[in-house]
Amino acid sequence: MAEGVGVTVALLEQSLTDGVIRVRRLEPRDAAAFVDGTADAQVRQFAHLPGDEYTEQIFLERLRGVIADGLRDGNLAVLAVCDATTDEFLGSITLFDVDYTRGRAETGFWVTSASRGRSAAVRAVQLVAWWAARLGIVKLIARADATNRPSCVVLERAESTLAEGPAEQTAPSGRTFTGLTDSRPSGPTQ
Ligand SMILES: CC(C)(COP(=O)(O)OP(=O)(O)OC[C@H]1O[C@@H](n2cnc3c(N)ncnc32)[C@H](O)[C@@H]1OP(=O)(O)O)[C@@H](O)C(=O)NCCC(=O)NCCS
C-alpha cells in the first residue's frame, strides 16, 4: 500500500466530484463505454494506452488485474470520469508513476468523442491534482504531444506551467513522440 501523508492508503476508495463530473474507480459496468472510447482515432493516437486494442474481456481482465493491483498498492490509479448526476461515462484519467519519496506523479486522460467540449478533462485534472496533493504529491506531471492542440488547451486551463520541451519522449505504451511536459503544483487552485 501507499504511504500517503503519514497514513497508509489504497487509492481512491471514495470518488471525487466538483458537482459537474465525478472521478471514481472504474467498474465492470463501464466496460462497453470504455472499450468504445479507446477505439476513437484521437485516443489511439494521443492517449498512449498500454494496450493496442481493448475488448470488454480485456477491460475486465485488466480491471481485476493491473488496475485493482495498482489501486491496492497505491502506485497506479486508472479511473473513470463520469457525469456527476447521471453517472454517464465521459472518459478516463490515470495517475501513474506515483513516487511518494520525491512527491511526484504523472497524469494522462482521454474523453469520449461524444463528451468533448464540456471541459470534462480540465475538471478531471483539477480534481486529480487536488486529490494527489492530499497524498503528498507536490508535483503533478502531464505530457502532451505538441501537435495535440486540445490536450495543450486542457493543460493550460488546468493551470499547468510548461516545464520542458518540445523534446522526444517515451510514452507508457513504449511509443516515442515529440512532446511538451507540463507540471503543476498539485494543490487546490483557489
Ligand atoms: C484532449 C481531450 C482530453 C480534451 O477533452 P475535452 O474534455 O473535450 O476538453 P475541453 O472541453 O476542455 O476542450 C478543449 C479543446 O478540445 C477541443 N475540442 C472541443 N470539443 C471538441 C470535439 N468535439 N472534438 C474534438 N476536439 C474538441 C477544442 O480545441 C477545445 O478548445 P476550445 O474550447 O478552445 O475550442 C480530448 O480531446 C481527448 O480525449 N483527446 C484524445 C486523447 C488525448 O489527446 N488525451 C490527452 C493526452 S495527454
The ligand as an ORCA input file, in Angstrom:
! r2SCAN-3c Opt
* xyz 0 1
  C      -7.730     16.235    -25.136
  C      -9.142     15.862    -24.665
  C      -8.997     15.035    -23.406
  C      -9.899     17.167    -24.368
  O     -11.059     16.841    -23.627
  P     -12.337     17.824    -23.501
  O     -12.997     17.454    -22.226
  O     -13.111     17.827    -24.737
  O     -11.623     19.250    -23.341
  P     -12.347     20.687    -23.397
  O     -13.821     20.572    -23.382
  O     -11.672     21.498    -22.325
  O     -11.906     21.261    -24.799
  C     -10.534     21.546    -25.022
  C     -10.316     21.712    -26.507
  O     -10.654     20.488    -27.158
  C     -11.107     20.774    -28.479
  N     -12.469     20.227    -28.654
  C     -13.619     20.634    -28.065
  N     -14.634     19.902    -28.486
  C     -14.127     19.007    -29.340
  C     -14.689     17.964    -30.106
  N     -15.995     17.711    -30.089
  N     -13.866     17.217    -30.859
  C     -12.538     17.462    -30.889
  N     -11.945     18.441    -30.194
  C     -12.748     19.195    -29.434
  C     -11.080     22.270    -28.646
  O      -9.827     22.644    -29.196
  C     -11.199     22.738    -27.209
  O     -10.701     24.020    -27.053
  P     -11.717     25.289    -27.249
  O     -12.717     25.183    -26.117
  O     -10.821     26.456    -27.127
  O     -12.361     25.140    -28.589
  C      -9.926     15.072    -25.734
  O      -9.929     15.810    -26.931
  C      -9.357     13.692    -25.986
  O      -9.715     12.737    -25.320
  N      -8.439     13.558    -26.976
  C      -7.835     12.265    -27.300
  C      -6.891     11.753    -26.206
  C      -5.890     12.803    -25.771
  O      -5.404     13.589    -26.555
  N      -5.523     12.759    -24.482
  C      -4.558     13.675    -23.912
  C      -3.242     13.012    -23.776
  S      -2.177     13.993    -22.725
*
